[in-house]
Amino acid sequence: QVRLVESGGGEVQTGGSLRLSCDASRLRYVSYSIGWFHQAPGKERLGTACVDNDGTPTYADSVKGRFTVSKDSANSTLYLHMSSLKPEDTGMYYCAARGGLRCTWSDAVVAGTRSIGQYEYNVWGQGTQVTVSS
């Protein structure tokens, strides 16, 4: 079973930084979009950032200006550079991919008012925990 493998989570203080990595080397799509998803304790999973097949990013409003998503196609790795972290950024971060060229996130996903269902992406990772202490 193809899976993605996340790493890089940990515990940081408010204002700190982390870099998450997602190993996508096992994907066999000709083209795909891939993104990061955040599930805070007791809450539904929301979109954080996504990259189109050509590398064009989309960000949730809550992380714009603080997080940067990038894809290293040579190494089949997706990164999430997280800075100015806040306690509300705490939770599990999942990497997920699906076939196709674009992320096509709706305005509601970008605004954080619509959650992401497991069925919406074909391949998921096991997640990595991020804890931001105040």
C-alpha positions as CSV (number, residue, x, y, z in Angstrom):
1,Q,0.0,0.0,0.0
2,V,1.4,3.3,-1.1
3,R,1.8,5.8,1.8
4,L,3.4,9.1,2.4
5,V,5.9,9.5,5.3
6,E,6.0,12.7,7.3
7,S,8.7,13.8,9.7
8,G,10.0,16.9,11.4
9,G,7.3,17.5,14.0
10,G,8.2,18.5,17.6
11,E,7.6,20.9,20.4
12,V,8.5,24.6,20.1
13,Q,7.6,27.8,21.9
14,T,5.3,30.5,20.5
15,G,7.1,32.4,17.8
16,G,9.4,29.4,17.0
17,S,9.9,27.6,13.7
18,L,9.8,24.0,12.4
19,R,10.2,22.4,9.0
20,L,8.1,19.4,8.2
21,S,9.0,16.9,5.4
22,C,6.9,14.5,3.5
23,D,8.5,11.7,1.5
24,A,6.4,11.1,-1.6
25,S,8.9,8.9,-3.4
26,R,6.4,5.9,-3.5
27,L,3.8,7.9,-5.4
28,R,3.2,6.6,-9.0
29,Y,0.9,9.4,-10.3
30,V,1.9,11.0,-13.6
31,S,0.7,14.2,-12.2
32,Y,-0.6,15.0,-8.7
33,S,-1.3,17.7,-6.2
34,I,0.0,17.3,-2.7
35,G,-0.7,19.2,0.5
36,W,-0.5,19.5,4.3
37,F,-3.5,19.2,6.5
38,H,-3.8,20.1,10.2
39,Q,-6.0,18.4,12.8
40,A,-6.1,20.2,16.1
41,P,-7.0,18.2,19.2
42,G,-10.8,17.5,19.2
43,K,-11.3,19.3,15.9
44,E,-11.8,18.3,12.2
45,R,-9.0,18.2,9.7
46,L,-8.4,21.5,7.8
47,G,-6.2,22.4,4.8
48,T,-3.0,24.1,5.6
49,A,-1.1,24.4,2.3
50,C,-1.2,22.6,-1.1
51,V,1.0,22.5,-4.2
52,D,-0.2,22.0,-7.7
53,N,1.6,19.6,-10.0
54,D,3.6,22.6,-11.4
55,G,4.6,23.8,-7.9
56,T,2.0,26.6,-7.6
57,P,1.1,26.9,-3.9
58,T,-2.2,27.6,-2.2
59,Y,-2.4,28.5,1.5
60,A,-5.0,28.6,4.1
61,D,-5.7,32.1,5.4
62,S,-4.6,31.2,8.9
63,V,-1.0,30.5,7.7
64,K,-0.5,33.0,5.0
65,G,2.7,35.0,5.6
66,R,3.9,32.5,8.2
67,F,4.2,29.1,6.5
68,T,5.8,28.3,3.2
69,V,5.2,25.1,1.2
70,S,7.6,23.8,-1.4
71,K,8.1,20.7,-3.4
72,D,11.5,19.2,-4.3
73,S,10.6,17.1,-7.4
74,A,14.1,15.6,-7.7
75,N,13.8,14.1,-4.2
76,S,10.0,13.6,-4.3
77,T,9.7,15.5,-1.0
78,L,7.2,18.1,0.1
79,Y,8.2,20.6,2.8
80,L,6.3,22.9,5.1
81,H,8.4,25.7,6.6
82,M,6.5,26.9,9.6
83,S,7.5,30.2,11.3
84,S,5.9,32.5,13.9
85,L,4.2,29.5,15.3
86,K,1.2,30.0,17.6
87,P,-0.4,27.7,20.2
88,E,-3.4,27.2,17.8
89,D,-1.0,25.6,15.3
90,T,-0.7,22.7,17.7
91,G,-1.9,19.3,16.4
92,M,-1.2,16.6,13.9
93,Y,0.0,17.5,10.5
94,Y,-0.8,15.1,7.7
95,C,0.6,15.0,4.1
96,A,-1.8,13.8,1.4
97,A,-1.8,13.5,-2.4
98,R,-4.3,12.9,-5.2
99,G,-4.0,12.6,-9.0
100,G,-4.5,15.7,-11.1
101,L,-2.8,18.9,-11.9
102,R,-4.3,21.3,-9.3
103,C,-5.2,21.6,-5.7
104,T,-8.6,23.2,-6.5
105,W,-9.2,24.3,-2.9
106,S,-12.5,26.0,-2.5
107,D,-12.8,29.4,-0.8
108,A,-14.2,27.6,2.2
109,V,-11.2,25.4,2.5
110,V,-8.9,28.4,2.2
111,A,-10.8,30.2,4.9
112,G,-10.8,27.2,7.2
113,T,-14.5,26.9,7.4
114,R,-14.7,23.5,5.6
115,S,-12.9,20.4,6.7
116,I,-11.1,17.9,4.5
117,G,-12.5,14.3,4.4
118,Q,-10.3,11.3,4.2
119,Y,-11.9,10.3,1.0
120,E,-10.9,13.6,-0.8
121,Y,-7.3,12.4,-1.1
122,N,-6.1,9.0,-2.3
123,V,-2.9,8.7,-0.3
124,W,-2.2,9.8,3.2
125,G,0.7,9.7,5.6
126,Q,0.5,8.7,9.3
127,G,1.0,12.3,10.5
128,T,3.5,14.2,12.6
129,Q,2.8,16.0,15.9
130,V,3.5,19.7,16.3
131,T,3.1,21.2,19.8
132,V,3.5,25.0,20.3
133,S,3.7,26.0,23.9
134,S,2.9,29.5,25.1
